[in-house]
Amino acid sequence: MLTAEEFKNEVRNISREINVSPKEIQLRSMKHKWASCSSKGRLTFDKSLLNEPKDVRYMIIIHELLHLRYPNHGKLFKILLNIYLQKLL
């Protein structure tokens, strides 16, 4: 199990690889989803991700970080998601 700070460090490290800068990284309990990205650059992740394997965490982190550039799930978003998943996993 990761600590909250270790998880936030993972997010920061991956954000450098993707060349985005989240304004804030939060961890809290979320009932219906793993994570969210606000239009102001705040990333919120469910605390249960601390117990997930690295590949699951990275998939969620990369997905949310890409929303800082592409706020929808359009074609370009999906292409870049697949590229970064292959590169970073």
Order of alpha helices (4+ residues) and beta strands (2+ residues): alpha-beta-beta-beta-alpha-alpha
